Amino acid sequence: MLGNYSADPNSGPRDSSRSSQQDEMTSYFEAEFCEMRPELLAYAAATSGDPDCAEDIVQQAQCLAWERREQYRADGNLRGWLMRMVYFKALSHRRDRAREGRLVFNEEIVQRIAEKAEEVVTGEAQRVTALKECLEKLSPEQRQMLACVYARGETVPEYAKKYRLSVQACYKTLSRLRIRLRECVERRMKEE
């Protein structure tokens, strides 16, 4: 986590620790932006009612967050802070569309959609976190098999040939791994 980061814009560089803290904050923001991007895109699409503009909305929100990063409290909820910025950029987008004469929902409906979208996005983020934790419990060989077949797009026969395994054994292993991961994710989701 972050150290004691001072967001006082009036304080000058008194020592090298301030520069180090800024570097730490910059790295933290960059990593979090990348990790949250799919969530923010889904939220922007749902909140704005315009999936085609979600990318622009998120980019504007991230630029705004970057400009205001010194206002962010290191012990705060970065996800919530960014979601709020996306929400306001989406509202701005909706107002622009309304001025152009396009049909848009009223703000009460958008607020309800935003709340529901945040619940869904949060649930998906929790599922992804649970899946990552469950994947860590697998052996390196099992993770490699999943990565080759599902992430890199190798076919099961290609994988089997590459590692000199029977195709049938690979299919059985993948089936067992999927079941194991599904059950693990479900258990973790119930725990939360």
N, C-alpha and C positions, 0 to 999 in steps of 0.2 A: 504494500500500500504506500501511499505518498507520505512523505515526511511532513513536518510542520511548515506548510506553505503559506507565506504571507501574501495576501492579495492587495497590499497597500501600494497604490500606484505612485504615491509621493515619496516612498522610501527609495533612495538611490542604491547603487551597488556598494554596499558597505563591506562586503567580504565575498570570497569566492563561493561560499555556501549558497548565496542567493542565485548565482548563475547555475550552480548545480541543481538547485531546486527548480529553476525554470526549465532546465533540460529534462529533469525528471517529469515535470508537469507536461511538457511537450510530448515526451515519449508516451506517457499515460494517455493523453488525449488521442494521439494517433492510433494507438492500439485499440482503445475503446471505440473510436469512430469506426474502425474497420470491423470490429466484432459486432457492433450494433447495427451496421448498415442494413442488413436484410429486415430487421425489426422496424427500423425507421422507415424504410421504403413501404412496407406493408401498412404501417400506421398512416403514412402520408397519403397513400392511395385510398384507404378507407375514410380518412378524415376529410380529404378534399373532394371525394367523389369523382376524382379524375385520375385513374391509374396511369394515364399517359404522361401526366405532369409530376408524378411522384418523385422521379429522379431529380428534377429541377427544384422541387420543394425541399427535399433532403439536402441537396447541395447548398441552397440558400441558408437553411437552418444551420448546417455545419459551418458555413462561413461566418454566420452571426455568432455561433458558439465560440469559434476561434477568436473572433474579434473581442469577445467578452470573457475569454478564458480566465482573466485575472479576477473576475467577479465570482468565479466558481469557488466554493469552499471545498477544500481538500477532503473534508469529512462528510461531504454532501452526497446526494444521490445523482450521479452523472447521467444515468439512464433517464431518470425522471426529468432532469434539467433539459436534456436534449429532446425528449418527447414533447415537453412544453413548447420549445422553440419550433419544432415541426408543426405542432398544433396551431400556433399563431401564424406561421408562414402559410399553412393550409387555409386558414381563415382569410388571410390576405388574398390568396389565390382565388378563393370563392368569391370574394367581394369584387375582384377584378372581372371575373366571369359574369357576375350579375350586372356590372356596369356595361358589359358588352351585349347585354340582352339575353344571355344564356340562362336556362333554367337551373336554379340552384336550390338546395334545401335551406330551410330557415335554421337559425343558429341553435335552437333547442334540439332539433333533429340531429344536427351535426355533432352537438355535444354528446348525445346518446350514442351515436355511431362511434365517436372518439373513445368513449368509455368502454364500449364493447370491444372495439379494435385493440385497445390497450390490454384488456383482459386476454384476448386471443393471442396477441403478440407475446405477452408475458408468459402465457402457458407454453407457447412454442419455444421460447427462450429457455424455460425450465426443462422442457423435454430435451433440448439440444444439450444442455448442461448435464442432465442425467445420462444421456447417451454417451457423452465424452467420458464420464466417470465409469460407466459400464464397459466401454471399450478399453479403458486402462486396465481392467481386471483380466482381459484376455491375454493370451501368450503373444509374443511378438510374431510368431508364425501365423496365428489366427488373424491378428490385425493386418498382417501383410496380405493374406488371402482376401480379406474383405476389401482392402484398399485396391488391390489389383483388379478384382472383379467389379466392384461398385464405383470406385473413384476414377480408376484409369480406363475402365470400359473393356477390359479383357474379357473374352468369353471364357466360360468354364473349361471347354476343351483346350483352349490356348493355354490357360493357366496349368491345367493338368499335364499337358505335354511339356511345358517349360520346366516344371518341377518333378517330372517323371512320376506322376500319380495317376491313378485310374480316374476317369471322368466320373464314374458313379460315386466313388469315394468323395470326390470334391463336392458333388451335388449334396450328398448326405451331410458332409461337414458344414456346408453353407446353410443348409436347412436347420441344423442343430444350433448353429451360431445365431441365426435370425431369431429363433425361438428363445434362446438364452438371453439375447439382448432385449427382446421385447419384454420378457418377464422381469428383467433387471430394471428397465426403464419404468415399467408399471409400478414396481415396488418403490422405487425412489420417488415417483410422483405422489404415491400415497403417503410417504413419509413427510413430504413438504406441506 
